[in-house]
Amino acid sequence: MHKQKSIGIIGAGSIAEAMLDGILDEGILLPENIYITNKSNDDRLEFFRESYGVNTTRDYKEILSKCRYLIIAVKPADIGELLAVLKKWVTMNHIIITLAAGITTEFVETSLGKKIQVIRAMPNTSCKIKESATAIALGRNAKKEASDFAKEIFSSIGKVSTVEESMMDAVTGLSGSGPAYVYLLMEAMVEAGVKVGLPRSLSEELTIQTVCGAAKMALNSGESPKILRKKITTPGGTTMAAMKVLENANFTGAFIEAVDSATKRSRELMTQHSSLHKFRHVL
Ligand SMILES: NC(=O)c1ccc[n+]([C@@H]2O[C@H](COP(=O)([O-])OP(=O)(O)OC[C@H]3O[C@@H](n4cnc5c(N)ncnc54)[C@H](OP(=O)(O)O)[C@@H]3O)[C@@H](O)[C@H]2O)c1
């Protein structure tokens, strides 16, 4: 990656910050070559300017004239309106990465009215500490250059998998929302620890290190989570006693239903929020 590359980030919310934090920390881009904007929150832009030293502006034209690479990090509900405005200044030379859950590359191309290079990406908030599980899907016009750029950006803040776009809603349901599932599990473990008699601070400390250690085991041992679990579940032992309770409560079934529901929600976002018909026309 040439540090001199200029990148425009449209949307200054939590995922934009998490990404920026990781990218700048990794040193693959220079803050003076990053331009960020949002809709109306001035304090937030000031925060970005002061904390990260990046450029802030409300002038889309400025961003699009200075930056070939654009990262769109607005909510799915806002993307239709945004693309309708950007259309005036976007050229075939631009390369767009969209993070909006559920929004297809086809929708972005069609809304912009150009056979432009678009990449759809789904990182998660662990990009802040360079541990994101990101999946990217290439739009039909995306060339190697666009894919290399996206891979370089996202591999600097975690691991990247390239997938067919048809898988992106499932990715969103699994790893996009995934950190929240793990936090919920951790919340439950902390409460359980308190319930069985531990001070809250100790319960939190033990929970966090346990999850961290188990994740590192799964990452480094080369064994599947299932095998690792079986190895430490002795018949008649303490872990087995806990597993029986979780099985009876349909833990796995509930989890599958949860991820399925998030996946369906990602699919719905496309139709609900993107005003598809309004901007649709043949390229
Ligand atoms: N959070 C995650 O873990 C995560 C993970 C992967 C992907 N994503 C995707 O990333 C996108 C952003 O999520 P988020 O959690 O970062 O949302 P967020 O915190 O609500 O931030 C959204 C940002 O978009 C800005 N915005 C809205 N309309 C705009 C416009 N027309 N022009 C410029 N900026 C505009 C908002 O500006 P104002 O504040 O001024 O209104 C705000 O800065 C979503 O589509 C989400 O699906 C999120």
The ligand as a Tripos MOL2 file, in Angstrom:
@<TRIPOS>MOLECULE
LIG
   48    52     1     0     0
SMALL
NO_CHARGES

@<TRIPOS>ATOM
      1 N1        -20.8420   -1.2770   13.9650 N.am      1 LIG1
      2 C1        -20.4540   -2.4590   13.4840 C.2       1 LIG1
      3 O1        -20.0300   -3.3580   14.2080 O.2       1 LIG1
      4 C2        -20.4840   -2.7090   11.9990 C.ar      1 LIG1
      5 C3        -19.7810   -3.8260   11.4880 C.ar      1 LIG1
      6 C4        -19.7590   -4.0000   10.1190 C.ar      1 LIG1
      7 C5        -20.4490   -3.1440    9.2840 C.ar      1 LIG1
      8 N2        -21.1560   -2.1080    9.8030 N.ar      1 LIG1
      9 C6        -21.8950   -1.2420    8.8800 C.3       1 LIG1
     10 O2        -21.2780    0.0220    8.8900 O.3       1 LIG1
     11 C7        -22.2680    1.0280    8.7020 C.3       1 LIG1
     12 C8        -22.0950    2.0780    9.7800 C.3       1 LIG1
     13 O3        -22.3340    1.4740   11.0480 O.3       1 LIG1
     14 P1        -21.9780    2.2260   12.3960 P.3       1 LIG1
     15 O4        -22.2530    1.2800   13.4930 O.co2     1 LIG1
     16 O5        -20.6240    2.8450   12.2940 O.co2     1 LIG1
     17 O6        -23.1090    3.3830   12.3670 O.3       1 LIG1
     18 P2        -23.1650    4.7570   13.1520 P.3       1 LIG1
     19 O7        -22.2610    4.7020   14.3320 O.co2     1 LIG1
     20 O8        -24.6060    5.0870   13.3490 O.co2     1 LIG1
     21 O9        -22.5590    5.8160   12.1190 O.3       1 LIG1
     22 C9        -23.1850    6.1720   10.9160 C.3       1 LIG1
     23 C10       -22.4870    7.3870   10.3580 C.3       1 LIG1
     24 O10       -23.0300    7.7030    9.0820 O.3       1 LIG1
     25 C11       -23.1450    9.1140    8.9900 C.3       1 LIG1
     26 N3        -24.0530    9.4870    7.9100 N.ar      1 LIG1
     27 C12       -25.3740    9.2210    7.7730 C.ar      1 LIG1
     28 N4        -25.8350    9.7490    6.6070 N.ar      1 LIG1
     29 C13       -24.7860   10.3580    6.0080 C.ar      1 LIG1
     30 C14       -24.6090   11.0870    4.8220 C.ar      1 LIG1
     31 N5        -25.6270   11.3030    3.9700 N.pl3     1 LIG1
     32 N6        -23.3830   11.5880    4.5320 N.ar      1 LIG1
     33 C15       -22.3350   11.3890    5.3580 C.ar      1 LIG1
     34 N7        -22.4280   10.7020    6.5050 N.ar      1 LIG1
     35 C16       -23.6450   10.1920    6.8320 C.ar      1 LIG1
     36 C17       -23.5980    9.5230   10.3710 C.3       1 LIG1
     37 O11       -23.4100   10.9150   10.5470 O.3       1 LIG1
     38 P3        -24.1810   11.7380   11.7430 P.3       1 LIG1
     39 O12       -23.7140   11.1230   13.0330 O.co2     1 LIG1
     40 O13       -23.7100   13.1420   11.5580 O.co2     1 LIG1
     41 O14       -25.6410   11.5400   11.4940 O.co2     1 LIG1
     42 C18       -22.6440    8.6590   11.2110 C.3       1 LIG1
     43 O15       -21.3700    9.2850   11.2860 O.3       1 LIG1
     44 C19       -23.6420    0.3570    8.7540 C.3       1 LIG1
     45 O16       -24.1480    0.2540    7.4520 O.3       1 LIG1
     46 C20       -23.3510   -1.0180    9.3110 C.3       1 LIG1
     47 O17       -24.1900   -1.9720    8.7250 O.3       1 LIG1
     48 C21       -21.1600   -1.8590   11.1490 C.ar      1 LIG1
@<TRIPOS>BOND
     1     1     2 1
     2     2     3 2
     3     2     4 1
     4     4     5 ar
     5     4    48 ar
     6     5     6 ar
     7     6     7 ar
     8     7     8 ar
     9     8     9 1
    10     8    48 ar
    11     9    10 1
    12     9    46 1
    13    10    11 1
    14    11    12 1
    15    11    44 1
    16    12    13 1
    17    13    14 1
    18    14    15 2
    19    14    16 1
    20    14    17 1
    21    17    18 1
    22    18    19 2
    23    18    20 1
    24    18    21 1
    25    21    22 1
    26    22    23 1
    27    23    24 1
    28    23    42 1
    29    24    25 1
    30    25    26 1
    31    25    36 1
    32    26    27 ar
    33    26    35 ar
    34    27    28 ar
    35    28    29 ar
    36    29    30 ar
    37    29    35 ar
    38    30    31 1
    39    30    32 ar
    40    32    33 ar
    41    33    34 ar
    42    34    35 ar
    43    36    37 1
    44    36    42 1
    45    37    38 1
    46    38    39 2
    47    38    40 1
    48    38    41 1
    49    42    43 1
    50    44    45 1
    51    44    46 1
    52    46    47 1
@<TRIPOS>SUBSTRUCTURE
     1 LIG1         1 GROUP 0 **** ****
